[in-house]
Amino acid sequence: MMEESPVPAAAAVHRWITVYVATLLGMQSDRIDPTAPLATYDLDSVDAVEMAMQFECAFSRPIHPETFMVGDQSIDALAKRLADP
């Protein structure tokens, strides 16, 4: 029987995405607007693949790279979607 991956808390996911994007862009994390669409930060498919792999390493939870490329979702919305209900 396969064990399900644990679902991380929203605050941990939110902080991880914020810091990851800030590091990728060479910015301070407090300069990242969590309400702005991720598309604002011009992430490309290579960034999304790397981000998905790093997310899986950090949270032991695989996610598809497209998760970070979908339309107008913000860090706030994405954190809620990926975290504990």
VOZA-901213 format. One record per residue: z, x, y of N, C-alpha, C in turn; chain. Coordinates in Angstrom, 3 decimals. Example, Ala and Ser with C-alpha at 12.3 -4.5 7.8 and 13.67 -1.06 7.14 Angstrom:
<vofi n_pz="7.800" n_px="13.190" n_py="-5.690" ca_pz="7.800" ca_px="12.300" ca_py="-4.500" c_pz="7.800" c_px="13.200" c_py="-3.300" cadena="A"/>
<vofi n_pz="7.080" n_px="12.850" n_py="-2.250" ca_pz="7.140" ca_px="13.670" ca_py="-1.060" c_pz="7.870" c_px="12.900" c_py="0.030" cadena="A"/>
//
This chain:
<vofi n_pz="0.000" n_px="0.839" n_py="-1.188" ca_pz="0.000" ca_px="0.000" ca_py="0.000" c_pz="0.000" c_px="0.880" c_py="1.246" cadena="A"/>
<vofi n_pz="-0.957" n_px="0.619" n_py="2.152" ca_pz="-1.040" ca_px="1.402" ca_py="3.386" c_pz="-0.042" c_px="0.894" c_py="4.401" cadena="A"/>
<vofi n_pz="0.608" n_px="1.840" n_py="5.045" ca_pz="1.563" ca_px="1.492" ca_py="6.082" c_pz="0.823" c_px="1.348" c_py="7.412" cadena="A"/>
<vofi n_pz="1.163" n_px="0.325" n_py="8.191" ca_pz="0.532" ca_px="0.135" ca_py="9.484" c_pz="1.067" c_px="1.153" c_py="10.476" cadena="A"/>
<vofi n_pz="0.196" n_px="1.566" n_py="11.406" ca_pz="0.610" ca_px="2.494" ca_py="12.451" c_pz="1.565" c_px="1.782" c_py="13.398" cadena="A"/>
<vofi n_pz="2.566" n_px="2.496" n_py="13.894" ca_pz="3.488" ca_px="1.878" ca_py="14.836" c_pz="2.782" c_px="1.559" c_py="16.157" cadena="A"/>
<vofi n_pz="3.213" n_px="0.505" n_py="16.789" ca_pz="2.637" ca_px="0.118" ca_py="18.072" c_pz="3.554" c_px="0.649" c_py="19.169" cadena="A"/>
<vofi n_pz="3.012" n_px="1.488" n_py="20.068" ca_pz="3.845" ca_px="2.087" ca_py="21.109" c_pz="4.240" c_px="1.087" c_py="22.193" cadena="A"/>
<vofi n_pz="5.273" n_px="1.413" n_py="22.929" ca_pz="5.732" ca_px="0.578" ca_py="24.043" c_pz="4.773" c_px="0.706" c_py="25.218" cadena="A"/>
<vofi n_pz="4.651" n_px="-0.351" n_py="25.997" ca_pz="3.722" ca_px="-0.382" ca_py="27.127" c_pz="4.008" c_px="0.737" c_py="28.130" cadena="A"/>
<vofi n_pz="5.262" n_px="1.003" n_py="28.415" ca_pz="5.598" ca_px="2.046" ca_py="29.395" c_pz="5.120" c_px="3.419" c_py="28.924" cadena="A"/>
<vofi n_pz="5.250" n_px="3.696" n_py="27.639" ca_pz="4.817" ca_px="4.987" ca_py="27.100" c_pz="3.301" c_px="5.111" c_py="27.152" cadena="A"/>
<vofi n_pz="2.597" n_px="4.046" n_py="26.812" ca_pz="1.136" ca_px="4.053" ca_py="26.865" c_pz="0.669" c_px="4.204" c_py="28.304" cadena="A"/>
<vofi n_pz="1.277" n_px="3.459" n_py="29.194" ca_pz="0.930" ca_px="3.496" ca_py="30.618" c_pz="1.081" c_px="4.914" c_py="31.160" cadena="A"/>
<vofi n_pz="2.215" n_px="5.518" n_py="30.884" ca_pz="2.479" ca_px="6.877" ca_py="31.371" c_pz="1.485" c_px="7.865" c_py="30.757" cadena="A"/>
<vofi n_pz="1.212" n_px="7.742" n_py="29.471" ca_pz="0.303" ca_px="8.662" ca_py="28.789" c_pz="-1.098" c_px="8.578" c_py="29.391" cadena="A"/>
<vofi n_pz="-1.618" n_px="7.352" n_py="29.574" ca_pz="-2.962" ca_px="7.194" ca_py="30.135" c_pz="-3.012" c_px="7.747" c_py="31.559" cadena="A"/>
<vofi n_pz="-2.013" n_px="7.429" n_py="32.355" ca_pz="-1.967" ca_px="7.902" ca_py="33.742" c_pz="-1.983" c_px="9.424" c_py="33.805" cadena="A"/>
<vofi n_pz="-1.124" n_px="10.057" n_py="33.031" ca_pz="-1.054" ca_px="11.517" ca_py="33.033" c_pz="-2.343" c_px="12.119" c_py="32.474" cadena="A"/>
<vofi n_pz="-2.885" n_px="11.516" n_py="31.431" ca_pz="-4.120" ca_px="12.040" ca_py="30.830" c_pz="-5.258" c_px="12.016" c_py="31.848" cadena="A"/>
<vofi n_pz="-5.452" n_px="10.881" n_py="32.499" ca_pz="-6.534" ca_px="10.744" ca_py="33.479" c_pz="-6.307" c_px="11.708" c_py="34.650" cadena="A"/>
<vofi n_pz="-5.082" n_px="11.800" n_py="35.125" ca_pz="-4.777" ca_px="12.711" ca_py="36.235" c_pz="-5.083" c_px="14.157" c_py="35.854" cadena="A"/>
<vofi n_pz="-4.682" n_px="14.552" n_py="34.666" ca_pz="-4.938" ca_px="15.910" ca_py="34.196" c_pz="-6.438" c_px="16.163" c_py="34.078" cadena="A"/>
<vofi n_pz="-7.150" n_px="15.212" n_py="33.545" ca_pz="-8.603" ca_px="15.320" ca_py="33.387" c_pz="-9.287" c_px="15.531" c_py="34.739" cadena="A"/>
<vofi n_pz="-8.777" n_px="14.852" n_py="35.759" ca_pz="-9.381" ca_px="14.917" ca_py="37.086" c_pz="-8.781" c_px="16.003" c_py="37.977" cadena="A"/>
<vofi n_pz="-7.744" n_px="16.686" n_py="37.495" ca_pz="-7.093" ca_px="17.711" ca_py="38.303" c_pz="-6.314" c_px="17.133" c_py="39.476" cadena="A"/>
<vofi n_pz="-5.716" n_px="15.963" n_py="39.249" ca_pz="-4.950" ca_px="15.274" ca_py="40.298" c_pz="-3.489" c_px="15.149" c_py="39.882" cadena="A"/>
<vofi n_pz="-2.639" n_px="14.834" n_py="40.834" ca_pz="-1.257" ca_px="14.480" ca_py="40.537" c_pz="-1.260" c_px="13.055" c_py="39.980" cadena="A"/>
<vofi n_pz="-0.402" n_px="12.791" n_py="39.008" ca_pz="-0.399" ca_px="11.465" ca_py="38.377" c_pz="-0.035" c_px="10.351" c_py="39.357" cadena="A"/>
<vofi n_pz="0.713" n_px="10.661" n_py="40.406" ca_pz="1.072" ca_px="9.615" ca_py="41.373" c_pz="-0.099" c_px="9.225" c_py="42.275" cadena="A"/>
<vofi n_pz="-1.217" n_px="9.936" n_py="42.168" ca_pz="-2.423" ca_px="9.598" ca_py="42.937" c_pz="-3.345" c_px="8.670" c_py="42.155" cadena="A"/>
<vofi n_pz="-3.003" n_px="8.407" n_py="40.900" ca_pz="-3.805" ca_px="7.508" ca_py="40.062" c_pz="-3.336" c_px="6.074" c_py="40.289" cadena="A"/>
<vofi n_pz="-4.255" n_px="5.191" n_py="40.634" ca_pz="-3.933" ca_px="3.782" ca_py="40.865" c_pz="-4.014" c_px="3.034" c_py="39.534" cadena="A"/>
<vofi n_pz="-2.872" n_px="2.594" n_py="39.004" ca_pz="-2.881" ca_px="1.923" ca_py="37.704" c_pz="-3.518" c_px="0.535" c_py="37.722" cadena="A"/>
<vofi n_pz="-3.809" n_px="0.015" n_py="38.914" ca_pz="-4.439" ca_px="-1.301" ca_py="39.012" c_pz="-5.957" c_px="-1.197" c_py="39.177" cadena="A"/>
<vofi n_pz="-6.444" n_px="0.015" n_py="39.421" ca_pz="-7.893" ca_px="0.217" ca_py="39.592" c_pz="-8.572" c_px="0.272" c_py="38.228" cadena="A"/>
<vofi n_pz="-9.796" n_px="-0.204" n_py="38.144" ca_pz="-10.529" ca_px="-0.087" ca_py="36.877" c_pz="-10.661" c_px="1.383" c_py="36.472" cadena="A"/>
<vofi n_pz="-10.551" n_px="1.657" n_py="35.176" ca_pz="-10.724" ca_px="3.036" ca_py="34.705" c_pz="-12.090" c_px="3.582" c_py="35.111" cadena="A"/>
<vofi n_pz="-13.080" n_px="2.712" n_py="35.256" ca_pz="-14.415" ca_px="3.140" ca_py="35.668" c_pz="-14.385" c_px="3.847" c_py="37.027" cadena="A"/>
<vofi n_pz="-13.373" n_px="3.556" n_py="37.829" ca_pz="-13.196" ca_px="4.203" ca_py="39.125" c_pz="-13.133" c_px="5.718" c_py="38.975" cadena="A"/>
<vofi n_pz="-12.603" n_px="6.164" n_py="37.853" ca_pz="-12.378" ca_px="7.594" ca_py="37.642" c_pz="-13.542" c_px="8.282" c_py="36.941" cadena="A"/>
<vofi n_pz="-14.647" n_px="7.554" n_py="36.761" ca_pz="-15.904" ca_px="8.131" ca_py="36.272" c_pz="-15.761" c_px="8.887" c_py="34.945" cadena="A"/>
<vofi n_pz="-15.052" n_px="8.282" n_py="34.004" ca_pz="-14.927" ca_px="8.879" ca_py="32.677" c_pz="-16.244" c_px="8.709" c_py="31.933" cadena="A"/>
<vofi n_pz="-16.648" n_px="9.725" n_py="31.205" ca_pz="-17.872" ca_px="9.599" ca_py="30.420" c_pz="-17.521" c_px="9.451" c_py="28.943" cadena="A"/>
<vofi n_pz="-18.549" n_px="9.350" n_py="28.103" ca_pz="-18.308" ca_px="9.105" ca_py="26.678" c_pz="-17.579" c_px="10.273" c_py="26.010" cadena="A"/>
<vofi n_pz="-17.844" n_px="11.484" n_py="26.444" ca_pz="-17.139" ca_px="12.642" ca_py="25.883" c_pz="-15.654" c_px="12.553" c_py="26.222" cadena="A"/>
<vofi n_pz="-15.344" n_px="12.176" n_py="27.473" ca_pz="-13.946" ca_px="11.989" ca_py="27.877" c_pz="-13.286" c_px="10.906" c_py="27.026" cadena="A"/>
<vofi n_pz="-14.007" n_px="9.823" n_py="26.783" ca_pz="-13.460" ca_px="8.707" ca_py="26.012" c_pz="-13.169" c_px="9.110" c_py="24.571" cadena="A"/>
<vofi n_pz="-14.070" n_px="9.878" n_py="23.957" ca_pz="-13.851" ca_px="10.327" ca_py="22.583" c_pz="-12.623" c_px="11.236" c_py="22.526" cadena="A"/>
<vofi n_pz="-12.547" n_px="12.179" n_py="23.435" ca_pz="-11.403" ca_px="13.092" ca_py="23.472" c_pz="-10.103" c_px="12.327" c_py="23.735" cadena="A"/>
<vofi n_pz="-10.167" n_px="11.373" n_py="24.646" ca_pz="-8.986" ca_px="10.576" ca_py="24.979" c_pz="-8.522" c_px="9.775" c_py="23.768" cadena="A"/>
<vofi n_pz="-9.455" n_px="9.188" n_py="23.031" ca_pz="-9.102" ca_px="8.420" ca_py="21.831" c_pz="-8.454" c_px="9.323" c_py="20.783" cadena="A"/>
<vofi n_pz="-8.995" n_px="10.523" n_py="20.611" ca_pz="-8.408" ca_px="11.456" ca_py="19.636" c_pz="-7.010" c_px="11.885" c_py="20.059" cadena="A"/>
<vofi n_pz="-6.835" n_px="12.160" n_py="21.341" ca_pz="-5.518" ca_px="12.567" ca_py="21.842" c_pz="-4.512" c_px="11.413" c_py="21.768" cadena="A"/>
<vofi n_pz="-5.000" n_px="10.191" n_py="22.030" ca_pz="-4.129" ca_px="9.016" ca_py="21.919" c_pz="-3.623" c_px="8.881" c_py="20.483" cadena="A"/>
<vofi n_pz="-4.546" n_px="9.048" n_py="19.531" ca_pz="-4.153" ca_px="8.957" ca_py="18.126" c_pz="-3.118" c_px="10.028" c_py="17.774" cadena="A"/>
<vofi n_pz="-3.299" n_px="11.235" n_py="18.284" ca_pz="-2.323" ca_px="12.309" ca_py="18.036" c_pz="-0.968" c_px="11.970" c_py="18.654" cadena="A"/>
<vofi n_pz="-0.979" n_px="11.438" n_py="19.858" ca_pz="0.270" ca_px="11.140" ca_py="20.572" c_pz="1.026" c_px="9.960" c_py="19.975" cadena="A"/>
<vofi n_pz="0.291" n_px="8.935" n_py="19.527" ca_pz="0.930" ca_px="7.693" ca_py="19.098" c_pz="0.725" c_px="7.355" c_py="17.624" cadena="A"/>
<vofi n_pz="0.056" n_px="8.229" n_py="16.887" ca_pz="-0.237" ca_px="7.976" ca_py="15.461" c_pz="-0.914" c_px="6.626" c_py="15.267" cadena="A"/>
<vofi n_pz="-1.812" n_px="6.328" n_py="16.179" ca_pz="-2.512" ca_px="5.037" ca_py="16.149" c_pz="-3.968" c_px="5.245" c_py="16.545" cadena="A"/>
<vofi n_pz="-4.884" n_px="5.097" n_py="15.595" ca_pz="-6.296" ca_px="5.282" ca_py="15.939" c_pz="-6.824" c_px="4.149" c_py="16.807" cadena="A"/>
<vofi n_pz="-7.642" n_px="4.516" n_py="17.772" ca_pz="-8.328" ca_px="3.516" ca_py="18.596" c_pz="-9.768" c_px="3.983" c_py="18.800" cadena="A"/>
<vofi n_pz="-10.648" n_px="3.060" n_py="19.055" ca_pz="-12.052" ca_px="3.378" ca_py="19.270" c_pz="-12.224" c_px="3.932" c_py="20.690" cadena="A"/>
<vofi n_pz="-13.051" n_px="4.962" n_py="20.868" ca_pz="-13.272" ca_px="5.523" ca_py="22.206" c_pz="-13.744" c_px="4.496" c_py="23.234" cadena="A"/>
<vofi n_pz="-14.489" n_px="3.482" n_py="22.789" ca_pz="-14.953" ca_px="2.458" ca_py="23.732" c_pz="-13.797" c_px="1.745" c_py="24.429" cadena="A"/>
<vofi n_pz="-12.627" n_px="1.813" n_py="23.829" ca_pz="-11.449" ca_px="1.198" ca_py="24.428" c_pz="-11.253" c_px="1.672" c_py="25.864" cadena="A"/>
<vofi n_pz="-11.589" n_px="2.937" n_py="26.118" ca_pz="-11.401" ca_px="3.515" ca_py="27.444" c_pz="-12.624" c_px="3.356" c_py="28.345" cadena="A"/>
<vofi n_pz="-13.685" n_px="2.761" n_py="27.816" ca_pz="-14.927" ca_px="2.650" ca_py="28.581" c_pz="-15.280" c_px="1.205" c_py="28.936" cadena="A"/>
<vofi n_pz="-14.507" n_px="0.265" n_py="28.456" ca_pz="-14.846" ca_px="-1.146" ca_py="28.606" c_pz="-14.639" c_px="-1.618" c_py="30.046" cadena="A"/>
<vofi n_pz="-15.726" n_px="-1.998" n_py="30.658" ca_pz="-15.764" ca_px="-2.680" ca_py="31.943" c_pz="-14.755" c_px="-2.321" c_py="32.995" cadena="A"/>
<vofi n_pz="-14.069" n_px="-3.332" n_py="33.463" ca_pz="-13.213" ca_px="-3.181" ca_py="34.633" c_pz="-11.724" c_px="-3.174" c_py="34.298" cadena="A"/>
<vofi n_pz="-11.354" n_px="-2.789" n_py="33.079" ca_pz="-9.935" ca_px="-2.804" ca_py="32.743" c_pz="-9.189" c_px="-1.667" c_py="33.454" cadena="A"/>
<vofi n_pz="-7.997" n_px="-1.969" n_py="33.858" ca_pz="-7.148" ca_px="-1.003" ca_py="34.553" c_pz="-6.201" c_px="-0.340" c_py="33.556" cadena="A"/>
<vofi n_pz="-5.501" n_px="0.674" n_py="34.021" ca_pz="-4.470" ca_px="1.307" ca_py="33.197" c_pz="-3.398" c_px="0.281" c_py="32.860" cadena="A"/>
<vofi n_pz="-3.015" n_px="-0.534" n_py="33.838" ca_pz="-2.015" ca_px="-1.584" ca_py="33.597" c_pz="-2.451" c_px="-2.504" c_py="32.456" cadena="A"/>
<vofi n_pz="-3.697" n_px="-3.001" n_py="32.529" ca_pz="-4.190" ca_px="-3.937" ca_py="31.521" c_pz="-4.336" c_px="-3.257" c_py="30.164" cadena="A"/>
<vofi n_pz="-4.836" n_px="-2.048" n_py="30.160" ca_pz="-5.031" ca_px="-1.326" ca_py="28.910" c_pz="-3.697" c_px="-1.016" c_py="28.223" cadena="A"/>
<vofi n_pz="-2.702" n_px="-0.622" n_py="29.002" ca_pz="-1.383" ca_px="-0.327" ca_py="28.451" c_pz="-0.794" c_px="-1.574" c_py="27.778" cadena="A"/>
<vofi n_pz="-0.927" n_px="-2.715" n_py="28.416" ca_pz="-0.429" ca_px="-3.968" ca_py="27.836" c_pz="-1.168" c_px="-4.305" c_py="26.542" cadena="A"/>
<vofi n_pz="-2.478" n_px="-4.081" n_py="26.561" ca_pz="-3.296" ca_px="-4.396" ca_py="25.394" c_pz="-2.972" c_px="-3.507" c_py="24.196" cadena="A"/>
<vofi n_pz="-2.670" n_px="-2.244" n_py="24.446" ca_pz="-2.433" ca_px="-1.294" ca_py="23.362" c_pz="-0.974" c_px="-1.207" c_py="22.913" cadena="A"/>
<vofi n_pz="-0.107" n_px="-1.879" n_py="23.632" ca_pz="1.328" ca_px="-1.741" ca_py="23.360" c_pz="1.921" c_px="-2.922" c_py="22.629" cadena="A"/>
<vofi n_pz="3.182" n_px="-2.765" n_py="22.365" ca_pz="3.967" ca_px="-3.820" ca_py="21.730" c_pz="3.803" c_px="-5.143" c_py="22.471" cadena="A"/>
<vofi n_pz="3.612" n_px="-6.207" n_py="21.725" ca_pz="3.519" ca_px="-7.526" ca_py="22.381" c_pz="4.879" c_px="-7.979" c_py="22.895" cadena="A"/>
//
